Amino acid sequence: MQMVVDRKAIEIVVAPQLLDAVDLTGKVVTGDAMHAQVDLAKQIVGSGDDYLFTVKQNQPHAYEVLDRLLTQPETRPDFSPVAKDFQQNDPASAALTWRPAPIRS
């Protein structure tokens, strides 16, 4: 979906208005690093939706936290060295069944 905006409008200011105008039920909102804003994330989660934003080093705190979670998984709450997102229903089979991991906000 596209939205007509004033030439001087800033994309980050218009993004919340666009999200209000769209039914995002069952969708994942994606955005580049410019959209990695707390208020925008709260708006999306508050609507019961999910998001995936790029985070760059120009947001040092967010980057550091995510870097630590991804490179030092043992620091995560509920860390398990065994993958919990999949389960093997039949031990004789190599097939794995995916089960959704809980999303925490």
Secondary structure, 3 states (H helix, E strand, C coil): CCCCCCCCCCHHHHHHHHHHCCCCCCCEEEECHHHCCHHHHHHHHHCCCEEEECCCCCCHHHHHHHHHHHHCHHHCCCCCCCCCCEECCCCCCCCCEECCCCCCC
